[in-house]
Amino acid sequence: MCKVESKKGCEHPEKLKGKPEECTTEQIRECHSEVVEHPCVKQE
């Protein structure tokens, strides 16, 4: 049920409380398990 288009590319917009860039390490772990970088934040 991921919607990459919504909430500026967030994979779990229903759990998002602000912007994907503002997610805490705990929030990232809850949504994506153990990852090195937050996949919802686009790297430019």
DSSP file (Angstrom, degrees, kcal/mol; ACC not computed):
  #  RESIDUE AA STRUCTURE BP1 BP2  ACC     N-H-->O    O-->H-N    N-H-->O    O-->H-N    TCO  KAPPA ALPHA  PHI   PSI    X-CA   Y-CA   Z-CA
    1    1 A M              0   0    0      0, 0.0     2,-0.3     0, 0.0     0, 0.0   0.000 360.0 360.0 360.0  34.3    0.0    0.0    0.0
    2    2 A C        -     0   0    0     10,-0.1     2,-0.5    11,-0.1    10,-0.2  -0.617 360.0-168.5 -80.7 137.0    2.9    2.4   -0.8
    3    3 A K    >   +     0   0    0      8,-0.5     3,-0.8     7,-0.4     6,-0.2  -0.802   8.0 177.8-126.5  88.9    2.0    5.6   -2.5
    4    4 A V  T 3  S+     0   0    0     -2,-0.5     5,-0.5     1,-0.2    -1,-0.1   0.777  77.5  60.5 -64.4 -27.8    5.3    7.2   -3.6
    5    5 A E  T >  S+     0   0    0      4,-0.2     3,-0.6     3,-0.1    -1,-0.2   0.823  92.6  79.4 -70.7 -30.8    3.5   10.1   -5.3
    6    6 A S  G X> S+     0   0    0     -3,-0.8     4,-1.2     1,-0.2     3,-0.6  -0.390  95.1  14.1 -83.5 157.3    1.8   11.3   -2.1
    7    7 A K  G 34 S-     0   0    0      1,-0.2     3,-0.5     2,-0.2    -1,-0.2   0.865 132.4 -58.9  49.1  44.7    3.4   13.4    0.6
    8    8 A K  G <4 S-     0   0    0     -3,-0.6    -1,-0.2     1,-0.2    -2,-0.2   0.876 111.2 -37.3  56.5  45.2    6.4   14.3   -1.6
    9    9 A G  T <4 S+     0   0    0     -3,-0.6     2,-0.3    -5,-0.5    -1,-0.2   0.569  89.5 155.7  92.0   9.2    7.6   10.7   -2.2
   10   10 A C     <  -     0   0    0     -4,-1.2    -7,-0.4    -3,-0.5    -1,-0.3  -0.537  34.9-154.0 -73.4 132.5    6.9    9.1    1.2
   11   11 A E  S    S+     0   0    0     -2,-0.3    -8,-0.5     1,-0.3    -1,-0.1   0.712  94.0  34.3 -76.9 -21.1    6.4    5.4    1.0
   12   12 A H    >>  +     0   0    0    -10,-0.2     3,-1.9     1,-0.1     4,-0.7  -0.541  66.6 162.9-131.7  66.7    4.2    5.4    4.2
   13   13 A P  G >4 S+     0   0    0      0, 0.0     3,-0.5     0, 0.0    -1,-0.1   0.764  72.3  66.2 -61.1 -24.9    2.3    8.7    4.2
   14   14 A E  G 34 S+     0   0    0      1,-0.2    -2,-0.0    -3,-0.1    -3,-0.0   0.745 107.0  41.4 -68.4 -20.9   -0.2    7.4    6.7
   15   15 A K  G <4 S+     0   0    0     -3,-1.9     2,-0.3    12,-0.0    -1,-0.2   0.519  90.1 111.2 -99.0  -8.8    2.7    7.3    9.3
   16   16 A L    <<  +     0   0    0     -4,-0.7     3,-0.0    -3,-0.5    -9,-0.0  -0.498  37.6 177.7 -74.8 130.1    4.2   10.6    8.3
   17   17 A K  S    S-     0   0    0     -2,-0.3    -1,-0.1     2,-0.2     2,-0.1   0.620  72.6 -15.7-104.2 -18.7    3.9   13.4   10.9
   18   18 A G  S    S-     0   0    0      1,-0.1    -2,-0.0     0, 0.0     5,-0.0  -0.275 111.2 -24.5-146.1-125.0    5.8   16.1    9.0
   19   19 A K    >   -     0   0    0     -2,-0.1     3,-1.8     1,-0.1     4,-0.3  -0.752  56.9-116.9 -99.7 152.0    8.2   16.0    6.0
   20   20 A P  G >  S+     0   0    0      0, 0.0     3,-1.2     0, 0.0    21,-0.2   0.834 116.6  60.3 -55.0 -32.3   10.2   12.8    5.1
   21   21 A E  G 3  S+     0   0    0      1,-0.2    20,-0.1    19,-0.1    17,-0.0   0.731 101.2  54.9 -66.9 -21.1   13.4   14.8    5.8
   22   22 A E  G <  S+     0   0    0     -3,-1.8    -1,-0.2     2,-0.0     2,-0.0   0.412  78.2 124.8 -94.4   0.9   12.2   15.3    9.4
   23   23 A C    <   -     0   0    0     -3,-1.2     2,-0.1    -4,-0.3    15,-0.1  -0.340  58.4-127.9 -64.2 139.7   11.7   11.6   10.3
   24   24 A T     >  -     0   0    0      1,-0.1     4,-2.4    -2,-0.0     5,-0.2  -0.387  25.2-105.8 -79.6 165.0   13.5   10.4   13.3
   25   25 A T  H  > S+     0   0    0      1,-0.2     4,-2.3     2,-0.2     5,-0.2   0.872 123.4  54.4 -57.4 -37.6   15.7    7.3   13.3
   26   26 A E  H  > S+     0   0    0      2,-0.2     4,-2.1     1,-0.2    -1,-0.2   0.908 108.0  47.7 -64.4 -43.6   13.0    5.5   15.2
   27   27 A Q  H  > S+     0   0    0      2,-0.2     4,-2.0     1,-0.2     5,-0.2   0.909 112.0  50.1 -64.2 -42.2   10.3    6.4   12.6
   28   28 A I  H  X S+     0   0    0     -4,-2.4     4,-3.0     1,-0.2     5,-0.3   0.915 110.6  49.7 -62.5 -43.2   12.6    5.3    9.7
   29   29 A R  H  X S+     0   0    0     -4,-2.3     4,-1.8     1,-0.2    -1,-0.2   0.887 109.7  52.0 -62.9 -39.7   13.3    2.0   11.5
   30   30 A E  H  < S+     0   0    0     -4,-2.1    -1,-0.2     1,-0.2    -2,-0.2   0.881 119.6  34.1 -65.0 -38.7    9.5    1.5   12.0
   31   31 A C  H  < S+     0   0    0     -4,-2.0    -2,-0.2     2,-0.1    -1,-0.2   0.842 136.1  18.5 -84.4 -35.9    8.7    2.1    8.3
   32   32 A H  H  < S-     0   0    0     -4,-3.0    -3,-0.2     1,-0.4    -2,-0.2   0.311  91.5-133.5-124.7   7.3   11.8    0.6    6.6
   33   33 A S  S  < S-     0   0    0     -4,-1.8     2,-0.9    -5,-0.3    -1,-0.4  -0.353  72.2 -11.3  65.1-151.9   13.5   -1.7    9.1
   34   34 A E  S    S+     0   0    0     -4,-0.1     2,-0.3    -2,-0.0    -5,-0.1  -0.701  82.3 156.5 -84.5 107.8   17.3   -1.2    9.4
   35   35 A V        -     0   0    0     -2,-0.9     3,-0.1     1,-0.1    -3,-0.1  -0.935  44.3-137.8-128.8 154.6   18.5    1.0    6.5
   36   36 A V  S    S+     0   0    0     -2,-0.3     2,-0.3     1,-0.2    -1,-0.1   0.923  91.2  21.0 -75.9 -45.5   21.5    3.2    6.1
   37   37 A E  S    S-     0   0    0     -9,-0.0    -1,-0.2     4,-0.0     3,-0.0  -0.920  91.4-100.2-125.2 151.0   19.7    6.1    4.5
   38   38 A H    >   -     0   0    0     -2,-0.3     3,-1.5     1,-0.2   -13,-0.0  -0.572  28.5-154.5 -70.7 113.7   16.0    7.1    4.5
   39   39 A P  T 3  S+     0   0    0      0, 0.0    -1,-0.2     0, 0.0     4,-0.1   0.677  88.8  63.5 -66.6 -16.8   14.6    5.8    1.2
   40   40 A C  T 3  S+     0   0    0    -20,-0.1     2,-0.7     2,-0.1   -19,-0.1   0.618  87.1  81.2 -82.7 -11.8   11.8    8.4    1.2
   41   41 A V  S <  S-     0   0    0     -3,-1.5     2,-0.2   -21,-0.2   -32,-0.1  -0.851  84.0-131.2 -98.6 117.1   14.3   11.3    1.0
   42   42 A K        -     0   0    0     -2,-0.7     2,-0.5     1,-0.1    -2,-0.1  -0.458  13.3-139.5 -69.7 132.3   15.5   11.9   -2.5
   43   43 A Q              0   0    0     -2,-0.2    -1,-0.1     1,-0.1     0, 0.0  -0.813 360.0 360.0 -91.1 127.1   19.2   12.2   -2.9
   44   44 A E              0   0    0     -2,-0.5    -1,-0.1     0, 0.0    -2,-0.0   0.395 360.0 360.0-113.9 360.0   20.2   14.9   -5.4
